[in-house]
């Protein structure tokens, strides 16, 4: 399957940081609304 790509994504710190900031921007406002 895509285990290599997934492994690269998980170990890529800048991309991980980007991903989590995106998640914060999307989900935190929703949580605050509720």
C-alpha positions as CSV (number, residue, x, y, z in Angstrom):
1,X,0.0,0.0,0.0
2,X,1.1,3.6,0.7
3,X,3.2,2.9,3.9
4,X,6.2,4.7,2.5
5,X,4.3,7.9,1.8
6,X,2.6,7.7,5.2
7,X,5.9,7.2,6.9
8,X,7.4,10.2,5.2
9,X,4.4,12.3,6.1
10,X,4.6,11.3,9.8
11,X,8.3,11.9,10.0
12,X,8.2,15.3,8.2
13,X,8.2,17.8,11.0
14,X,7.4,21.0,9.0
15,X,4.6,19.2,7.3
16,X,3.3,17.9,10.6
17,X,3.4,21.4,12.1
18,X,1.5,22.7,9.0
19,X,-1.1,19.9,9.4
20,X,-1.7,20.5,13.1
21,X,-2.0,24.3,12.6
22,X,-4.6,23.6,9.8
23,X,-6.5,21.2,12.2
24,X,-6.4,23.9,14.9
25,X,-7.8,26.5,12.5
26,X,-10.6,24.2,11.3
27,X,-11.6,22.3,14.5
28,X,-10.9,24.7,17.4
29,X,-13.4,27.4,16.3
30,X,-16.0,24.6,15.9
31,X,-15.3,23.3,19.4
32,X,-15.5,26.9,20.8
33,X,-18.9,27.4,19.0
34,X,-20.4,24.4,20.7
